[in-house]
Amino acid sequence: MKISNSSQQVQTEHLQEIKQIKKECLRLLTRRDHSRKEMQDKLAVKGYNLSQVSQVIDELTRQSWQDDTRYAESYARMRSHKGFGPVRIAFELRQQGIAADVVEKIVYSTPDDWAALLAQVYSKKYPRAGAIDSDERAKRFRFLLQRGFSSAMITDLFNHTLNP
């Protein structure tokens, strides 16, 4: 059976595009880990076909080049080192397409570490201990909420730090 030149040309173009997508994905992944959604978004902006992109990312996931769990662990570690709390990190990971069960496992698995991080962030921002009025307490509370710590964690910190 003879294949026509036009169908052979289409097949060659398809393979070339797949090859180009894979090259672009590997370029992204050699710099740092990316979530699946993040890679799809970046390649969609460049005009690649979404089904072909998904096919390539599936292949890279099978080959362990791309892994959402590894990405989430790395991202959570990086953001916590910058002083962000579990609520904010979980929100950011969900926005980046990480599955809720993976987020829960990674972010909420070590509650003692979050309490220590909260105390560190608080003492860095407010190094002087002492009595504070209700307005200052509310200001500090809002700061810690914006950093991604839960109100229960902040209240616990205030009860132990401001009222020992």
PLY file of the C-alpha trace (Angstrom):
ply
format ascii 1.0
element vertex 164
property float x
property float y
property float z
element edge 163
property int vertex1
property int vertex2
end_header
0.00 0.00 0.00
1.38 3.32 -1.05
1.18 6.29 1.35
0.52 9.60 -0.32
3.07 12.36 -0.06
0.63 14.70 1.71
-0.20 12.23 4.51
3.48 11.40 4.89
4.24 15.11 5.11
1.52 15.62 7.76
2.91 12.72 9.77
6.43 14.16 9.54
5.19 17.59 10.65
3.34 15.98 13.56
6.50 14.16 14.68
8.54 17.34 14.33
6.07 19.26 16.51
6.10 16.49 19.15
9.89 16.60 19.09
9.86 20.40 19.47
7.39 20.20 22.39
9.56 17.61 24.13
12.63 19.78 23.59
10.83 22.78 25.09
9.60 20.73 28.07
13.08 19.41 28.78
14.47 22.93 28.53
12.00 24.05 31.19
12.62 21.04 33.43
16.41 21.32 33.35
16.17 24.72 35.04
13.75 23.70 37.83
10.77 21.47 38.50
7.46 22.61 37.02
3.92 21.46 37.72
2.00 19.86 34.88
-0.37 22.85 34.69
2.52 25.31 34.69
4.16 23.52 31.75
0.88 23.31 29.84
0.27 27.02 30.36
3.76 28.01 29.22
3.54 25.85 26.09
0.00 27.01 25.31
1.26 30.60 25.26
3.80 29.51 22.65
0.96 28.15 20.52
1.45 24.39 20.86
-1.48 21.99 20.54
-2.79 21.10 24.03
-3.38 17.42 23.26
0.16 17.03 21.94
1.53 18.87 24.97
-0.41 16.55 27.29
0.90 13.53 25.41
4.51 14.72 25.80
4.05 15.59 29.49
2.52 12.14 30.11
5.62 10.58 28.57
7.93 12.78 30.65
5.97 11.87 33.79
6.39 8.16 33.04
10.13 8.77 32.62
10.22 10.71 35.95
11.27 13.99 34.34
8.09 15.67 35.54
6.48 14.90 38.91
3.84 17.09 40.58
4.62 15.65 44.03
8.32 16.41 43.71
7.46 19.89 42.43
5.09 20.51 45.36
7.69 19.38 47.90
10.31 21.64 46.38
7.92 24.59 46.13
6.67 24.20 49.71
10.24 24.00 51.01
11.27 27.11 49.06
8.26 29.17 50.17
8.54 28.09 53.82
12.21 29.13 53.83
10.99 32.56 52.72
8.70 32.69 55.76
5.34 31.78 54.25
2.86 29.64 56.17
0.89 26.51 55.30
-2.35 28.24 54.33
-0.70 30.42 51.71
1.54 27.66 50.37
-1.44 25.30 50.05
-3.40 27.98 48.20
-0.52 28.65 45.80
-0.02 24.94 45.10
-3.72 24.44 44.35
-3.56 27.40 41.95
-0.69 25.66 40.16
-2.80 22.57 39.55
-1.48 20.31 42.30
-4.05 17.74 43.50
-5.66 18.47 46.87
-4.50 15.18 48.42
-0.87 15.92 47.46
-1.17 19.43 48.90
-2.61 18.12 52.16
0.10 15.47 52.48
2.96 17.88 51.87
1.81 21.05 53.57
0.09 19.73 56.68
2.32 16.73 57.43
4.64 18.55 59.88
2.67 20.89 62.16
5.57 21.37 64.64
7.71 22.87 61.90
5.00 25.42 61.07
4.77 26.58 64.68
8.55 27.05 64.79
8.48 28.94 61.48
5.67 31.17 62.75
7.70 32.02 65.87
10.75 32.75 63.71
8.82 35.02 61.31
7.21 36.83 64.24
10.47 37.41 66.11
12.23 38.59 62.95
9.52 41.14 62.16
8.95 42.15 65.80
12.24 41.59 67.67
11.32 43.58 70.80
9.15 41.71 73.25
6.81 43.61 75.47
3.24 44.62 76.05
1.32 45.77 73.00
-2.07 47.43 72.68
-5.02 45.95 70.81
-4.36 47.96 67.64
-0.76 46.74 67.45
-1.90 43.18 68.18
-4.42 43.38 65.31
-1.73 44.77 62.99
0.64 41.92 63.83
-2.18 39.40 63.50
-3.01 40.67 59.99
0.66 40.51 58.98
0.90 36.86 60.03
-2.41 36.02 58.32
-1.09 37.54 55.08
2.02 35.40 55.39
-0.22 32.33 55.35
-0.53 31.21 58.96
-3.90 30.15 60.37
-5.64 32.25 62.99
-5.46 29.32 65.43
-1.68 29.15 65.05
-1.33 32.91 65.50
-3.59 32.96 68.55
-1.56 30.14 70.08
1.66 32.05 69.40
0.25 35.22 70.95
-0.94 33.33 74.01
2.53 31.86 74.56
4.62 34.89 73.48
2.64 37.86 74.75
1.11 36.16 77.80
3.71 33.64 79.00
0 1
1 2
2 3
3 4
4 5
5 6
6 7
7 8
8 9
9 10
10 11
11 12
12 13
13 14
14 15
15 16
16 17
17 18
18 19
19 20
20 21
21 22
22 23
23 24
24 25
25 26
26 27
27 28
28 29
29 30
30 31
31 32
32 33
33 34
34 35
35 36
36 37
37 38
38 39
39 40
40 41
41 42
42 43
43 44
44 45
45 46
46 47
47 48
48 49
49 50
50 51
51 52
52 53
53 54
54 55
55 56
56 57
57 58
58 59
59 60
60 61
61 62
62 63
63 64
64 65
65 66
66 67
67 68
68 69
69 70
70 71
71 72
72 73
73 74
74 75
75 76
76 77
77 78
78 79
79 80
80 81
81 82
82 83
83 84
84 85
85 86
86 87
87 88
88 89
89 90
90 91
91 92
92 93
93 94
94 95
95 96
96 97
97 98
98 99
99 100
100 101
101 102
102 103
103 104
104 105
105 106
106 107
107 108
108 109
109 110
110 111
111 112
112 113
113 114
114 115
115 116
116 117
117 118
118 119
119 120
120 121
121 122
122 123
123 124
124 125
125 126
126 127
127 128
128 129
129 130
130 131
131 132
132 133
133 134
134 135
135 136
136 137
137 138
138 139
139 140
140 141
141 142
142 143
143 144
144 145
145 146
146 147
147 148
148 149
149 150
150 151
151 152
152 153
153 154
154 155
155 156
156 157
157 158
158 159
159 160
160 161
161 162
162 163
